């Protein structure tokens, strides 16, 4: 159990890469055109499943622009949703 937990934490911090082409607004993780808790859930789920790179919205999930999708992007997304200033 300890090993699985460590791998999960490492995966969340290292994140998953993605391609640079993007047709979605930054932070719109589920591609519905808005920003809310469903975007946070989508982002967290793909990080935990390690399949963010497979999503068509992967480029929108990299909120800090470091070319990696990880827990730092979740924090940024949650903060902009709470502040009501996502997307600009």
Secondary structure, 3 states (H helix, E strand, C coil): CHHHHHHHHHHHHHCECCCCCCCCCCCCCCCCCCCCHHHHHHHHHHHHHCCHHHCCCHHHHCCCCCCCECHHHHHHHHHHHHHCCCCC
